[in-house]
């Protein structure tokens, strides 16, 4: 049975899973650069661009999950009234 609450919950789960996946990707990139610092030094400009893109996506997914939580809360409050 599909109602608006299940749609909100599923969208929230997707946004949170994407955020956790991006955090994992960010940690792996940082650890890779830390371990192989001398051999990957020529990739530092690409790393800065990668960090900018990942941070932007992290903020996007974080704000979307907060928006979905707010929409879910408002929808619950309206349904009670």
CNS distance restraints for C-alpha pairs under 8 A (distance, minus, plus):
assign (resid   2 and name CA) (resid   6 and name CA) 6.20 0.50 0.50
assign (resid   2 and name CA) (resid   7 and name CA) 7.12 0.50 0.50
assign (resid   3 and name CA) (resid   7 and name CA) 6.58 0.50 0.50
assign (resid   4 and name CA) (resid   8 and name CA) 6.22 0.50 0.50
assign (resid   5 and name CA) (resid   9 and name CA) 6.12 0.50 0.50
assign (resid   5 and name CA) (resid  72 and name CA) 6.84 0.50 0.50
assign (resid   5 and name CA) (resid  75 and name CA) 7.98 0.50 0.50
assign (resid   6 and name CA) (resid  10 and name CA) 6.02 0.50 0.50
assign (resid   7 and name CA) (resid  11 and name CA) 6.11 0.50 0.50
assign (resid   8 and name CA) (resid  12 and name CA) 6.03 0.50 0.50
assign (resid   8 and name CA) (resid  68 and name CA) 6.42 0.50 0.50
assign (resid   8 and name CA) (resid  69 and name CA) 7.97 0.50 0.50
assign (resid   8 and name CA) (resid  71 and name CA) 7.89 0.50 0.50
assign (resid   8 and name CA) (resid  72 and name CA) 6.33 0.50 0.50
assign (resid   9 and name CA) (resid  13 and name CA) 6.12 0.50 0.50
assign (resid   9 and name CA) (resid  72 and name CA) 7.95 0.50 0.50
assign (resid  10 and name CA) (resid  14 and name CA) 6.26 0.50 0.50
assign (resid  11 and name CA) (resid  15 and name CA) 6.20 0.50 0.50
assign (resid  11 and name CA) (resid  68 and name CA) 7.51 0.50 0.50
assign (resid  12 and name CA) (resid  16 and name CA) 6.12 0.50 0.50
assign (resid  12 and name CA) (resid  65 and name CA) 5.48 0.50 0.50
assign (resid  12 and name CA) (resid  68 and name CA) 6.09 0.50 0.50
assign (resid  12 and name CA) (resid  69 and name CA) 7.29 0.50 0.50
assign (resid  13 and name CA) (resid  17 and name CA) 5.98 0.50 0.50
assign (resid  14 and name CA) (resid  18 and name CA) 6.07 0.50 0.50
assign (resid  15 and name CA) (resid  19 and name CA) 6.21 0.50 0.50
assign (resid  15 and name CA) (resid  61 and name CA) 5.53 0.50 0.50
assign (resid  15 and name CA) (resid  62 and name CA) 7.42 0.50 0.50
assign (resid  15 and name CA) (resid  64 and name CA) 6.86 0.50 0.50
assign (resid  15 and name CA) (resid  65 and name CA) 5.67 0.50 0.50
assign (resid  16 and name CA) (resid  20 and name CA) 6.22 0.50 0.50
assign (resid  16 and name CA) (resid  61 and name CA) 7.11 0.50 0.50
assign (resid  16 and name CA) (resid  62 and name CA) 7.44 0.50 0.50
assign (resid  16 and name CA) (resid  65 and name CA) 6.54 0.50 0.50
assign (resid  17 and name CA) (resid  21 and name CA) 6.11 0.50 0.50
assign (resid  18 and name CA) (resid  22 and name CA) 6.17 0.50 0.50
assign (resid  18 and name CA) (resid  61 and name CA) 7.00 0.50 0.50
assign (resid  19 and name CA) (resid  23 and name CA) 6.23 0.50 0.50
assign (resid  19 and name CA) (resid  57 and name CA) 8.00 0.50 0.50
assign (resid  19 and name CA) (resid  58 and name CA) 5.79 0.50 0.50
assign (resid  19 and name CA) (resid  61 and name CA) 5.77 0.50 0.50
assign (resid  19 and name CA) (resid  62 and name CA) 6.78 0.50 0.50
assign (resid  20 and name CA) (resid  24 and name CA) 6.20 0.50 0.50
assign (resid  21 and name CA) (resid  25 and name CA) 6.22 0.50 0.50
assign (resid  22 and name CA) (resid  26 and name CA) 6.07 0.50 0.50
assign (resid  22 and name CA) (resid  54 and name CA) 6.75 0.50 0.50
assign (resid  22 and name CA) (resid  57 and name CA) 7.77 0.50 0.50
assign (resid  22 and name CA) (resid  58 and name CA) 6.63 0.50 0.50
assign (resid  23 and name CA) (resid  27 and name CA) 6.17 0.50 0.50
assign (resid  23 and name CA) (resid  58 and name CA) 7.60 0.50 0.50
assign (resid  24 and name CA) (resid  28 and name CA) 6.15 0.50 0.50
assign (resid  25 and name CA) (resid  29 and name CA) 6.15 0.50 0.50
assign (resid  26 and name CA) (resid  30 and name CA) 6.19 0.50 0.50
assign (resid  26 and name CA) (resid  51 and name CA) 7.44 0.50 0.50
assign (resid  26 and name CA) (resid  54 and name CA) 7.07 0.50 0.50
assign (resid  27 and name CA) (resid  31 and name CA) 6.11 0.50 0.50
assign (resid  28 and name CA) (resid  32 and name CA) 6.00 0.50 0.50
assign (resid  29 and name CA) (resid  33 and name CA) 6.20 0.50 0.50
assign (resid  30 and name CA) (resid  34 and name CA) 6.08 0.50 0.50
assign (resid  31 and name CA) (resid  35 and name CA) 6.02 0.50 0.50
assign (resid  32 and name CA) (resid  36 and name CA) 6.01 0.50 0.50
assign (resid  32 and name CA) (resid  37 and name CA) 7.85 0.50 0.50
assign (resid  33 and name CA) (resid  37 and name CA) 5.16 0.50 0.50
assign (resid  33 and name CA) (resid  40 and name CA) 6.80 0.50 0.50
assign (resid  36 and name CA) (resid  40 and name CA) 5.93 0.50 0.50
assign (resid  37 and name CA) (resid  41 and name CA) 5.86 0.50 0.50
assign (resid  40 and name CA) (resid  44 and name CA) 7.26 0.50 0.50
assign (resid  43 and name CA) (resid  47 and name CA) 6.24 0.50 0.50
assign (resid  44 and name CA) (resid  48 and name CA) 6.37 0.50 0.50
assign (resid  45 and name CA) (resid  49 and name CA) 6.53 0.50 0.50
assign (resid  46 and name CA) (resid  50 and name CA) 6.06 0.50 0.50
assign (resid  47 and name CA) (resid  51 and name CA) 6.09 0.50 0.50
assign (resid  48 and name CA) (resid  52 and name CA) 6.29 0.50 0.50
assign (resid  49 and name CA) (resid  53 and name CA) 6.31 0.50 0.50
assign (resid  50 and name CA) (resid  54 and name CA) 6.13 0.50 0.50
assign (resid  51 and name CA) (resid  55 and name CA) 5.94 0.50 0.50
assign (resid  52 and name CA) (resid  56 and name CA) 6.14 0.50 0.50
assign (resid  53 and name CA) (resid  57 and name CA) 6.27 0.50 0.50
assign (resid  54 and name CA) (resid  58 and name CA) 6.04 0.50 0.50
assign (resid  55 and name CA) (resid  59 and name CA) 6.20 0.50 0.50
assign (resid  56 and name CA) (resid  60 and name CA) 6.21 0.50 0.50
assign (resid  57 and name CA) (resid  61 and name CA) 6.12 0.50 0.50
assign (resid  58 and name CA) (resid  62 and name CA) 5.98 0.50 0.50
assign (resid  59 and name CA) (resid  63 and name CA) 6.00 0.50 0.50
assign (resid  60 and name CA) (resid  64 and name CA) 6.09 0.50 0.50
assign (resid  61 and name CA) (resid  65 and name CA) 6.10 0.50 0.50
assign (resid  62 and name CA) (resid  66 and name CA) 6.28 0.50 0.50
assign (resid  63 and name CA) (resid  67 and name CA) 6.07 0.50 0.50
assign (resid  64 and name CA) (resid  68 and name CA) 6.12 0.50 0.50
assign (resid  65 and name CA) (resid  69 and name CA) 6.17 0.50 0.50
assign (resid  66 and name CA) (resid  70 and name CA) 6.22 0.50 0.50
assign (resid  67 and name CA) (resid  71 and name CA) 6.13 0.50 0.50
assign (resid  68 and name CA) (resid  72 and name CA) 6.01 0.50 0.50
assign (resid  69 and name CA) (resid  73 and name CA) 6.14 0.50 0.50
assign (resid  70 and name CA) (resid  74 and name CA) 6.17 0.50 0.50
assign (resid  71 and name CA) (resid  75 and name CA) 6.01 0.50 0.50
assign (resid  72 and name CA) (resid  76 and name CA) 6.15 0.50 0.50
assign (resid  73 and name CA) (resid  77 and name CA) 6.20 0.50 0.50
assign (resid  74 and name CA) (resid  78 and name CA) 6.10 0.50 0.50
assign (resid  75 and name CA) (resid  79 and name CA) 6.11 0.50 0.50
assign (resid  76 and name CA) (resid  80 and name CA) 6.30 0.50 0.50
assign (resid  77 and name CA) (resid  81 and name CA) 6.49 0.50 0.50
